[in-house]
Amino acid sequence: MLTLGLLASHRGSNVRAVVEACGDGRLDARPGLVISNNANSGVLEFAAGSKIPARRVGGPAFANDAVRDVAMLEELQRHGVDLVLLLGYMKLLGPRTIAAYRGRILNTHPALLPRHGGKGMYGARVHEAVLTAGDVETGVTVHLVDEEYDHGEIVAHCRVRVEPCDTVESLSARVLQREHEFLVEILQAIASGQIVLVP
């Protein structure tokens, strides 16, 4: 059974979706560790309430990138993490962590990469860009993580129609709902061996 490392910077709704899927048998994996860089993140509160080991790797003590990188890797390895998931985690991982887990780090992005990705493209900014571009469809991308934002090899896409009356808020809500479902589908395909990750 896969042991998951779940990284998020804020509320962690995707983390919640994954934990619930592990709990109700839809996902053959276990949440091994939650990490956030934000002391006030909802995801740390959720982890505490769910009795999942949780660590904050952020703040002044981890302002140095190299120090943060070493601490992150130590926590993931100490908890036996097999697969690292960036679920609304806003920082780049360091070179040691990427090297140790290359091919085993996934990110979700709320658009069809390579469109509307890169540094600074997250949350409402992504959906605003989709609407501004006049795209007729958007979606969710699950991809391997490398040293650049939203850059690694794409594992899977799913598509979501953009409705003529959509606002940033309505589009965001619809994509997020599908993101929760799709993420669990892809993780179960990995856990069952239907998808094999290649670095």
NORNORPE-V457840 format. One record per pair of residues at least 12 apart in sequence whose ideal C-beta (glycine too) atoms are under 10 Angstrom apart, sorted by sequence separation. I is the first residue (numbers start at 1). GAP is how many residues later the second one is. If there is no record, write none. Layout:
[[I;GAP] [I;GAP]]
This chain:
[[6;12] [19;12] [34;12] [35;12] [44;12] [57;12] [72;12] [93;12] [109;12] [110;12] [116;12] [117;12] [126;12] [142;12] [143;12] [162;12] [6;13] [18;13] [34;13] [41;13] [57;13] [58;13] [84;13] [109;13] [110;13] [116;13] [141;13] [142;13] [143;13] [161;13] [162;13] [4;14] [33;14] [34;14] [57;14] [58;14] [84;14] [93;14] [110;14] [115;14] [116;14] [141;14] [142;14] [143;14] [160;14] [4;15] [19;15] [41;15] [57;15] [111;15] [115;15] [141;15] [142;15] [160;15] [15;16] [31;16] [34;16] [40;16] [55;16] [84;16] [110;16] [111;16] [116;16] [140;16] [141;16] [142;16] [160;16] [39;17] [41;17] [55;17] [57;17] [76;17] [84;17] [109;17] [110;17] [116;17] [140;17] [141;17] [158;17] [160;17] [4;18] [34;18] [35;18] [36;18] [38;18] [57;18] [83;18] [89;18] [111;18] [112;18] [115;18] [139;18] [140;18] [160;18] [15;19] [31;19] [33;19] [34;19] [35;19] [36;19] [37;19] [39;19] [55;19] [57;19] [72;19] [82;19] [85;19] [86;19] [87;19] [88;19] [111;19] [116;19] [139;19] [140;19] [159;19] [160;19] [2;20] [31;20] [32;20] [33;20] [34;20] [35;20] [36;20] [37;20] [38;20] [39;20] [55;20] [73;20] [77;20] [81;20] [83;20] [84;20] [85;20] [86;20] [87;20] [88;20] [110;20] [115;20] [139;20] [140;20] [158;20] [1;21] [15;21] [31;21] [32;21] [33;21] [34;21] [35;21] [36;21] [37;21] [38;21] [54;21] [55;21] [72;21] [73;21] [76;21] [83;21] [84;21] [85;21] [86;21] [87;21] [138;21] [139;21] [158;21] [12;22] [30;22] [31;22] [33;22] [34;22] [35;22] [36;22] [37;22] [53;22] [72;22] [73;22] [74;22] [75;22] [82;22] [83;22] [84;22] [85;22] [86;22] [88;22] [116;22] [137;22] [138;22] [139;22] [160;22] [4;23] [31;23] [35;23] [55;23] [68;23] [69;23] [71;23] [73;23] [74;23] [77;23] [81;23] [83;23] [84;23] [85;23] [86;23] [112;23] [115;23] [137;23] [138;23] [139;23] [158;23] [12;24] [55;24] [69;24] [70;24] [72;24] [73;24] [76;24] [77;24] [111;24] [115;24] [117;24] [126;24] [137;24] [138;24] [158;24] [2;25] [4;25] [6;25] [37;25] [53;25] [68;25] [69;25] [72;25] [73;25] [76;25] [112;25] [116;25] [136;25] [137;25] [157;25] [158;25] [1;26] [2;26] [3;26] [4;26] [5;26] [6;26] [7;26] [8;26] [9;26] [10;26] [15;26] [16;26] [53;26] [65;26] [68;26] [69;26] [70;26] [71;26] [73;26] [111;26] [112;26] [113;26] [115;26] [117;26] [136;26] [156;26] [1;27] [2;27] [3;27] [4;27] [5;27] [6;27] [7;27] [8;27] [9;27] [10;27] [15;27] [16;27] [19;27] [23;27] [52;27] [65;27] [67;27] [69;27] [70;27] [73;27] [92;27] [111;27] [112;27] [113;27] [114;27] [122;27] [135;27] [136;27] [156;27] [158;27] [1;28] [2;28] [3;28] [4;28] [5;28] [6;28] [7;28] [8;28] [9;28] [10;28] [15;28] [19;28] [66;28] [69;28] [72;28] [73;28] [76;28] [110;28] [111;28] [112;28] [113;28] [121;28] [122;28] [134;28] [136;28] [138;28] [158;28] [1;29] [3;29] [4;29] [5;29] [6;29] [7;29] [8;29] [9;29] [12;29] [13;29] [14;29] [62;29] [65;29] [66;29] [68;29] [69;29] [72;29] [76;29] [110;29] [111;29] [112;29] [113;29] [114;29] [119;29] [120;29] [121;29] [133;29] [156;29] [2;30] [3;30] [4;30] [5;30] [6;30] [7;30] [8;30] [10;30] [11;30] [12;30] [13;30] [16;30] [20;30] [22;30] [65;30] [66;30] [69;30] [90;30] [109;30] [110;30] [111;30] [113;30] [118;30] [119;30] [130;30] [156;30] [10;31] [11;31] [12;31] [15;31] [16;31] [19;31] [37;31] [109;31] [110;31] [117;31] [118;31] [119;31] [131;31] [155;31] [9;32] [10;32] [11;32] [12;32] [15;32] [58;32] [90;32] [108;32] [109;32] [117;32] [118;32] [130;32] [8;33] [10;33] [12;33] [13;33] [19;33] [58;33] [89;33] [90;33] [108;33] [109;33] [117;33] [118;33] [138;33] [156;33] [8;34] [9;34] [11;34] [12;34] [16;34] [57;34] [88;34] [107;34] [108;34] [109;34] [116;34] [117;34] [155;34] [156;34] [8;35] [11;35] [12;35] [15;35] [37;35] [88;35] [107;35] [108;35] [127;35] [131;35] [140;35] [155;35] [7;36] [8;36] [35;36] [106;36] [107;36] [114;36] [130;36] [131;36] [132;36] [135;36] [138;36] [139;36] [140;36] [6;37] [15;37] [35;37] [106;37] [107;37] [113;37] [114;37] [131;37] [138;37] [142;37] [8;38] [105;38] [106;38] [107;38] [113;38] [130;38] [140;38] [141;38] [8;39] [105;39] [106;39] [107;39] [111;39] [113;39] [127;39] [128;39] [129;39] [139;39] [140;39] [156;39] [6;40] [35;40] [104;40] [105;40] [109;40] [114;40] [127;40] [128;40] [131;40] [138;40] [139;40] [140;40] [142;40] [155;40] [6;41] [35;41] [103;41] [104;41] [105;41] [109;41] [113;41] [127;41] [130;41] [140;41] [141;41] [142;41] [33;42] [102;42] [103;42] [107;42] [112;42] [126;42] [127;42] [130;42] [140;42] [155;42] [33;43] [102;43] [103;43] [107;43] [125;43] [127;43] [128;43] [139;43] [140;43] [142;43] [155;43] [32;44] [35;44] [43;44] [101;44] [102;44] [107;44] [113;44] [124;44] [127;44] [128;44] [142;44] [153;44] [33;45] [34;45] [43;45] [107;45] [109;45] [112;45] [123;45] [124;45] [126;45] [127;45] [130;45] [142;45] [153;45] [6;46] [32;46] [33;46] [35;46] [43;46] [106;46] [111;46] [112;46] [126;46] [127;46] [140;46] [153;46] [32;47] [33;47] [41;47] [98;47] [105;47] [112;47] [124;47] [127;47] [152;47] [4;48] [6;48] [31;48] [32;48] [33;48] [97;48] [98;48] [99;48] [107;48] [109;48] [112;48] [124;48] [127;48] [142;48] [9;49] [32;49] [35;49] [98;49] [103;49] [106;49] [111;49] [123;49] [126;49] [127;49] [7;50] [30;50] [31;50] [32;50] [102;50] [103;50] [106;50] [110;50] [32;51] [33;51] [35;51] [38;51] [30;52] [36;52] [37;52] [38;52] [93;52] [95;52] [29;53] [34;53] [36;53] [37;53] [38;53] [92;53] [93;53] [94;53] [123;53] [142;53] [144;53] [146;53] [29;54] [31;54] [35;54] [36;54] [37;54] [92;54] [93;54] [98;54] [144;54] [92;55] [144;55] [29;56] [89;56] [92;56] [85;57] [86;57] [92;57] [91;58] [86;59] [90;59] [85;60] [84;61] [110;61] [110;62] [111;64] [7;65] [110;65] [110;66] [5;67] [18;67] [110;68] [7;69] [18;69] [110;69] [5;70] [15;70] [17;70] [109;70] [5;71] [14;71] [16;71] [108;71] [5;72] [14;72] [15;72] [108;72] [3;73] [14;73] [15;73] [5;74] [13;74] [14;74] [15;74] [108;74] [4;75] [5;75] [6;75] [12;75] [13;75] [108;75] [3;76] [5;76] [12;76] [3;77] [4;77] [5;77] [6;77] [7;77] [8;77] [9;77] [10;77] [11;77] [12;77] [106;77] [3;78] [4;78] [5;78] [6;78] [7;78] [8;78] [9;78] [10;78] [108;78] [2;79] [3;79] [4;79] [5;79] [6;79] [7;79] [8;79] [9;79] [10;79] [2;80] [3;80] [4;80] [5;80] [6;80] [7;80] [8;80] [9;80] [10;80] [106;80] [1;81] [2;81] [4;81] [5;81] [6;81] [7;81] [8;81] [9;81] [106;81] [7;82] [8;82] [9;82] [4;83] [6;83] [7;83] [7;84] [106;84] [7;86] [104;86] [106;91] [5;92] [87;92] [105;92] [103;93] [104;93] [14;94] [103;94] [105;94] [102;95] [103;95] [104;95] [5;96] [14;96] [87;96] [103;96] [102;97] [7;98] [85;98] [101;98] [5;99] [5;100] [7;100] [98;101] [2;102] [4;102] [85;102] [83;104] [83;107] [82;108] [83;108] [82;109] [10;112] [9;113] [10;113] [83;114] [26;155] [29;155] [27;156] [27;157] [26;158] [27;158] [29;158] [17;159] [21;159] [26;159] [28;159] [29;159] [17;160] [20;160] [21;160] [27;160] [28;160] [26;161] [27;161] [29;161] [14;162] [17;162] [18;162] [21;162] [22;162] [26;162] [28;162] [29;162] [13;163] [17;163] [21;163] [27;163] [28;163] [13;164] [16;164] [17;164] [20;164] [21;164] [27;164] [28;164] [14;165] [17;165] [18;165] [22;165] [27;165] [13;166] [14;166] [17;166] [18;166] [21;166] [13;167] [17;167] [21;167] [15;168] [14;169] [18;169] [22;169] [14;170] [17;170] [4;183] [2;185] [2;186] [4;187] [2;188] [2;189] [1;190]]
